[in-house]
Amino acid sequence: MEKAKKKGPVIGGFGRDGWGIIIYCAAMFWFYVGMVNDGSNITAPAFAAKTGIEYSVILSMGTIAGIVGFLFFILFGQINIKLGAKKTSAICMFLAGIFYIGV
């Protein structure tokens, strides 16, 4: 702790590494939201036209999917607390690869 004080004041006490992680996560969230919003503007109308389902129903499905995603966010947060960040990250990366190959 003394070494951090000798280097100079740090905003919020997170340190250099902590702020790096915060900025990285904020950037990933920013790009993720951009991809999801841009993708839904393209895929939702195309999916509605191809399947014959009304566009408003497709948007409602997106709302339900967002709620399910939020519940998974809470679930993986609890898993992260129990297993640790490295193991949770490895599990998520493995699952993402499997689902990507499956799709």
C-alpha positions as CSV (number, residue, x, y, z in Angstrom):
1,M,0.0,0.0,0.0
2,E,2.9,2.3,0.7
3,K,4.3,1.9,-2.8
4,A,1.0,3.1,-4.3
5,K,1.1,6.2,-2.2
6,K,4.7,7.1,-3.3
7,K,3.7,7.0,-7.0
8,G,1.2,9.7,-6.6
9,P,-2.5,10.1,-6.1
10,V,-4.9,7.8,-8.0
11,I,-8.5,8.7,-8.7
12,G,-10.9,6.6,-6.7
13,G,-8.1,4.4,-5.3
14,F,-8.5,1.7,-8.0
15,G,-4.9,2.0,-9.2
16,R,-3.6,1.9,-12.7
17,D,-4.6,-1.7,-13.3
18,G,-8.0,-1.2,-11.8
19,W,-8.7,1.7,-14.1
20,G,-7.4,-0.3,-17.1
21,I,-10.0,-3.0,-16.4
22,I,-12.8,-0.5,-15.9
23,I,-12.0,1.3,-19.2
24,Y,-11.7,-2.1,-21.0
25,C,-15.1,-3.3,-19.7
26,A,-16.7,0.1,-20.5
27,A,-15.4,-0.1,-24.1
28,M,-16.5,-3.7,-24.5
29,F,-20.0,-2.8,-23.2
30,W,-20.1,0.1,-25.6
31,F,-19.2,-2.0,-28.6
32,Y,-21.5,-4.8,-27.5
33,V,-24.5,-2.4,-27.3
34,G,-23.6,-1.1,-30.8
35,M,-23.5,-4.5,-32.3
36,V,-26.8,-5.6,-30.7
37,N,-28.7,-2.5,-31.7
38,D,-27.4,-2.4,-35.2
39,G,-28.0,-6.1,-35.6
40,S,-31.6,-5.9,-34.4
41,N,-32.3,-3.1,-36.9
42,I,-31.2,-5.4,-39.7
43,T,-32.2,-8.9,-38.6
44,A,-35.6,-8.3,-36.9
45,P,-37.3,-7.0,-40.1
46,A,-35.6,-9.7,-42.2
47,F,-36.6,-12.4,-39.8
48,A,-40.2,-11.1,-39.7
49,A,-40.4,-11.1,-43.5
50,K,-39.0,-14.6,-43.8
51,T,-41.1,-16.2,-41.2
52,G,-44.3,-14.2,-41.6
53,I,-44.4,-13.2,-37.9
54,E,-45.3,-9.6,-37.3
55,Y,-42.5,-7.2,-36.6
56,S,-44.0,-6.1,-33.3
57,V,-44.0,-9.7,-32.1
58,I,-40.3,-10.0,-33.0
59,L,-39.5,-6.9,-31.0
60,S,-41.4,-8.4,-28.0
61,M,-39.3,-11.5,-28.3
62,G,-36.3,-9.3,-28.1
63,T,-37.6,-7.8,-24.8
64,I,-38.1,-11.3,-23.3
65,A,-34.6,-12.3,-24.5
66,G,-33.2,-9.2,-22.8
67,I,-34.8,-10.2,-19.5
68,V,-33.5,-13.8,-19.9
69,G,-30.0,-12.3,-20.6
70,F,-30.3,-10.2,-17.5
71,L,-31.1,-13.3,-15.4
72,F,-28.1,-15.1,-16.9
73,F,-26.0,-12.1,-16.1
74,I,-27.0,-12.5,-12.4
75,L,-26.4,-16.3,-12.6
76,F,-22.9,-15.9,-14.1
77,G,-22.1,-13.2,-11.5
78,Q,-22.8,-15.7,-8.7
79,I,-20.8,-18.3,-10.5
80,N,-18.0,-15.8,-10.8
81,I,-18.1,-15.1,-7.1
82,K,-17.9,-18.9,-6.3
83,L,-15.4,-20.0,-8.9
84,G,-13.3,-16.9,-9.6
85,A,-12.9,-14.7,-12.6
86,K,-10.4,-16.9,-14.5
87,K,-12.4,-20.1,-14.3
88,T,-15.7,-18.2,-15.2
89,S,-14.0,-16.6,-18.1
90,A,-12.7,-19.9,-19.4
91,I,-16.1,-21.5,-19.1
92,C,-17.8,-18.6,-20.9
93,M,-15.2,-18.7,-23.7
94,F,-15.6,-22.5,-24.1
95,L,-19.4,-22.2,-24.2
96,A,-19.2,-19.3,-26.7
97,G,-17.0,-21.4,-29.0
98,I,-19.3,-24.4,-28.8
99,F,-22.4,-22.3,-29.4
100,Y,-20.7,-20.5,-32.3
101,I,-19.8,-23.8,-33.9
102,G,-23.4,-25.0,-33.3
103,V,-24.9,-22.0,-34.9
